[in-house]
Amino acid sequence: MNAEPERPTPCAKRRVRLAYLVSHPIQYQAPLLRRIAQEPDIDLTVLFGSDFSVRGYRDAGFGVGVKWDVPLLDGYKHEFLPLLRDQGNVSVASPLNYGIVRRLRGTGGEPAFDALWVHGYATINAMHGILAAKALGIPVLLRAESWLRDRERSGLKLALKNAFFAGLKNLVDAVLPIGSLNAEYWRHYFGDDVPQFLMPYAVDNAYFTQRARQAEAGRASLQAELALDPARPVILFAGKMQTRKHCNHLIEAYALLSPAPGIEPRPYLILVGDGEERAALQRQAEATGFRSIRFCGFRNQSELPGFFDLSSVFVLPSRHEPWGLIVNEVMNAARAVIVTDDVGSAPDLIEDGVNGCIYAAGDVVALTAALRRVLQSPESAATMGKRAYERIQSWSFEQDVQGLRKALAHIAPGFVA
């Protein structure tokens, strides 16, 4: 009797050692990093240039001191690289670190990592990491927020940018586009030479959904604090009060909602945030004579769901907004969203007339019409909000992990996506 042939032992899945090089702990990224760290075959180590966001810092956009009230470092391996320069913000030369080559090289002659993921390319640190990885034979994944709707540049600057990207594409093994406009950007500069794996710009959907539902219990208290009539709808803006955010357009559009001279619009307008334009915006609001506009100042991330819950519609009237993650957050609260066509998330997240509205940046009359459209009845705003919630559920960290795994499978033979 012949013995049964020995069955081959299944090959174990390859475990990839992934380094992520980024300037500092970022409140939006921390939960994503925790989620990636849960993958049993991805050994993630985050290499930070600075800890200024953990210590607290003055945010130039908000114009106030900021210390985030959400955990930034829990749940994943991380290290802070040795510092040469740290101005407490992000610029081309800050933070500036040394020891990147040594950390990637490791000991024993073999690289310490199987892949390097870099956030952005326009800093000395990022290029240091990319060049070091190339020299060590470590594949590079690149993710950034860039898009083609950029500020105007001279012919010389555009020529230099094209030359830079012609060199950069030889150093990058794959890019991780955050959405449609970012993918278009990479195709423009890299063509088909560098593969793309969608890693959508997402927030912690479960967190914001849960916080929005919890906020319902405190709605009456916040309404009382802000002296709001619960029967009236609420238009909300939340963010940095900078020129490019164009809250002035929102106040202009709000004034046009007045049914007759001297009569206040039915909705309230709530503006959450701070920044260089706040004083001018308050003067503009006072000039309307309306008592239904509220300025609520800077609020930390954990407080925002309470304002989302109050609102009937959220408006982001920005120019040159590469994405606008606040849009993701609000959609998790099942609220309709109005954005300009210069907000990067619009093509991926907003379907005009379905879950919100998209209007031409700077067109105050069009913004007024969008507000009327959403707020024509409580049911119309609620229906759009429901559809917004449904859309955002498929733009999540799970899609991020899938995209990252596909990219790793491309650059790390033996890794299974």
C-alpha positions, 0 to 999 in steps of 0.5 A: 500500500503506497503511502499518501503523498505529503501535502505541501505546507501552505506558504505563509503570507509575507509581513511587510515592514512599512515606515511612514514619514510625516511632519508631525502627529495630525489629528485626522491621520491618527485614527487611520494609523491606528487602523492600519496598525491592526493589519496583522501583516503590516508592521507599521512604524511612523517616523515623525519630524516634530511633536509640536501638535502634541505639545500645543502650538499657535495655528496661523490659520485659526490665529489661536493656540491649539492643543487637540483634545483627541489622542494623537499617538495611541495605538500605533508604533511611532518615533520622533526623529532627531531635530535640527530645526523646529519652528512649531509649524510645517514649512519647506525647512521645518521640521528639519531632521537628521538620522533618516538614512540611519533609521531606514538603513537599520543594522546588519546590512539589510534595510530596516523597512520593506517600504517607505510611505511619505506624506508630501514631497515639498519639504526637505525632510520628505525629499531626504526620505525619498532619496535615502530610500532610493539609495537603500533600495526601499520602494517609495509610496507617495501621498499628497493633497496636490491638484492642478487648480493651483495658484498661477505661476510664471513660465519659469516656475512651471518649467522648473516644476515640470523638471522636478517631477520628471526627476521625482517620478524616477524615485517613486514606485507608486502614488496614493491619490486621495481623490479624483482631482489628486489622481488627475494631478499625478497623471498630469505629472507622472503619466502612466509611468507611476501606478496609482492606488486610491487611498481616499481622504477619509475621516474616522466615520465611526467616531463622527457618526457616534459623536453626532448621535451622542450630541442629540442629547445635548442639542437643547442645551447648546440651543439655549447657550446660543439663544436659538429657536429650535423651530428655525433652521441653521446654516453652519460654517466651521473652519479657519476664518481666512480670506480664501475660505470666503465666509464674507460670501456666505454672509452676503448670501445669507443677507439675500435670504431676507424676504424684505428689507429689514426682515431677518432671514428665517435660518440662523447663521452660525460661524464656528472658528477663528482667524485673521478675518474674524474681526472683518466678518463680525463687522460685516455681520453687524452691518446687516442689522440681523441678530440671527448671526452667531460667532462661536470662536474656535472649538476643538475637534470633539466639540464640532459634532454638537454644532453639526447636530444643530445644523440643517446645512453646512457651507464651505465657500472656499477657493483653493481648498485641496480637499476639505475634510470638514465635509466628510465629518459633516456628512457623517452627521447626516447633514446636507453640504454646500461647497464651491467647485473649488473644493477638492472633495466635491467631485467625489463626495457631493452630487449636486441636488442629491446630497447637497449642492455645488456652485461656482466659487465666488458666485454669491447669487448661486450660493443663495439659490443653493441655500434656498434649494436645500432649505425649501423644506425641513424634509428636503434638507433631511433627505439630502442629509440622509443621502450624504450619510449614505455616500460617506460610508463608502469613503472610509478607512476601510477603503484606505486600507484596501488601497494601501494593501494593493500598493504594498502588493505591487511593490513588495513581492509575496505580500497579498493584497 
